[in-house]
Amino acid sequence: MEDRRLKKTISIAVETGMIMLQNGAETYRVEETITRMISSKTTSNVEVFVMSTGIIVGTEINDEPYTTVSRVPSIGLDLETIARANSFSRIFTQGEMSNEETDIILNQLKSPPQFSKPIRYAFSGMAGGFFVLMFGGTFVEFILAYIASSFTVFSMDKLTGLKLNFFVKNILGGLLSALSSIFLVFLVGLLSTIADFNIVIIGPLMTLVPGVSLTNGIRDLISGELIAGTTKMMEALFIAIALAFGVGIVLQVIIAFI
């Protein structure tokens, strides 16, 4: 009975850690959460090793070593889900929760409330547009960046459904962001309105820049998680290279025809 209870605790802790890791949590935070949850239910030593794509947990049950390995597929970024998972872990360690309660909460964490697509596209456009203003863009360039950013996020959602690898998907994302920006600048140019496509491109590109991955990588390195930190920074670097490659293809083609 005690064995089953501890194995269930480990399963719940690992599942909570997977949810956090899938939604962009730092490696050291996931390790602390899993360790805290398991240690609250056992006096045995708990060892947790977390990478960007997997979680390994080792402890003892009845003086026998017990290890579990879980592969973690990447999903995206959701800071609210991370905060909810962290709150759940603290409630879990403070008292007894029934299996039914934990299952309900974990299912809620796996299916968090989502903003509707129109709202996401609208605010993604706003984010890209305000980046253009930060770089000294005009109101016309703000509007163009708004439209291009919304279109880019919409396109990336469609590309995600094709299950492309992240490098190819970001090449296409950079290409589409540059194409949409240049096309919109060309359209307003027909109306005798001046806009700089170099400024407009900034907007949709900023919606794709992996700022959180880079920040988490640095934080993991500072915390001593060298493997996880290096992995996240390399991922951010390759995404940046892919975006630059996609934009570069478009600019080279445009320059060749001008």
Buried (B, 14 or more C-beta within 10 A) or exposed (E): EEEEEBEEBBBBBBBBBBBBBBBBBBBBBBBBBBBBBBBBBBEBEBEBBBBBEEBBBBBBBEEEEBEBEBEBEEEEBBEEBBEBBBEBBEEBBEEEBEEEEBEEBBEEBEEEEEEEEEEBBBBBBBBBBBBBBEEEBBEBBBBBBBBBBBBBBBBBEEBEEEEEEBBEBBBBBBBBBBBBBBBBBEEBEEEEEEBBBBBBBBBBBBBBBBEBBBBBBBBBBEBEBEBBBBBBBEBBBBBBBBBBBBBBBBBEBBEEEE
